[in-house]
């Protein structure tokens, strides 16, 4: 799986003019399932993200995890993270998992985050979404379970 993580002071996702997911301080997590990913991949990615020390402690150092701060996660499915731009000017997305597999892994990932006692809000899988955020720091990380 691939994930783009942004530390935020607030974030929301809107579908058809209605906010369907919204958080205050925490992480906006854009996730993309790839061929060969399975439930273990989704669970491992959720655990890794939950433990990343991306939040400031009292000394101003990034020493605290999402779990330690009690922050929330806004998880949005993002197949375009699988973009192949090596040929031409139009990105190809055939490297992403098939939609039915991707939906199951997206749900597994969000469930795994929730099982870690992280409050989770989500986008709508496959929908045309508008995502708004205030990046805190800015702090943005790229994770790939294949690395």
N, C-alpha and C positions, 0 to 999 in steps of 0.2 A: 504494500500500500504506500501511497505517497500522501504527505500532509504538508500543508503550509499553515504555520501557526503564527498568530499575531497576538501579542499581549495588548489588551484593550482596557480602556476605562468604561467603555460601553460599546455595544454592537447590537444590530437588529437585522432581521431578514423579512422582506415584504414580498407577498405574492398577491397579484391582482389588487394592489392598493391597500392591502390589509397586513399589518404586522403579525407574523405568525410565530416569531421567536425573538426574544430580546433578553439581553443580559446587561448587568453593570460590570464591575471589574472582573476580569478573568481572561479567557482565551477564546478567540475566534479560530476555529479549526476547519480548514477546507480539506476534505479528504477525497481520495481517488483510489478505488480498488483496481488492481491490476490482475491479469491472468496469472493463475497459480496461487493467488492469495486464498487463505481459508480462515476459519474462525480463530485459529491460533494466531494468525497474523494480526487480525483485528484486535484481539485481546492483548497481545504483546505491545502493539502500538498505543493502545489506550493506557496501559500501565506505564510505558515509557513517558508519554506526554504528561501523565498525572504527577510524575516524580521529577520532571525537569525543573531545575531551580532557576526560574525566570523572573521572580518577584523580589522586590527589595526588602531587606531586613531593616532593623532599626538603625543600622550603620550606613544604609544606602547601598549595600552590596546585593547583587542578585544571588541570594542564598535560599530563597523560599520557593516551595512548589505550590502548585494550584491547590493541592490537598491541604497544605499547611496554612494557606491564606483563606481558605473557605470560599475561593472564587468559583465562578461558574464557567461553563463551556457552551458556546454556540457552535454547533456542528453543522456544516453545510457540505453537501455532496458536490464535487467539482471535477467532472470527468476531464475537463480541459487541462488538468495537471499532467495528463498523459500525452500532451501534444508532441507531435514529431514535426519539427520545423526544418529538417535537414534537406528537404527537396522543395523547391519552389517557394511561393509566398503564401500558400494556403496551408495552414496546419492540418495534419492528419491526426485522427483520434482513434484509429483502429487498435492502438496499443492498450487501450483501457479494457477492463473486464466487460463482459457482456452485461447489458442492463439488469437482467434478472439476477445474475451473480453479484453485481455491484450493489443492488438494492439490499440483498441479504447481508452483505458484508458491512454496508453502511449502518444498517440496523444493529448488527452485532457490535460494531464499534461504539455506537451511541449507548447501547445497553451495557457494554463493558465500562464505559465512563461512569454511567449511573451506578453501577454495582460498586464502584470505588467511592461512593458517597459524594460524587461531584454533581451539583445541580446542572442538568443538561437541558438546553433548548435546541431545537433543530430547524432546519429549512424543510423544504418539501422536495423529496427525491424526484428528479426529472422535470421539475417546474422551472419556469422562467422567473428567476428571483432577482430582487434588488437587495444588495447587502450594504449596510451602512456601518461604519465603525470609526472609533477614535483610537488610533494606534498609540499605545503608551510607550514612550521611549524615544524613538520607535524601536520595538523589539519584534523581529520577524525571523522565523526559522523555517528551514526546509528539511523535512525528514523523508527518507525513503527506506523502507524495510529491506530493500535489496542491497543496500550499502552495508 
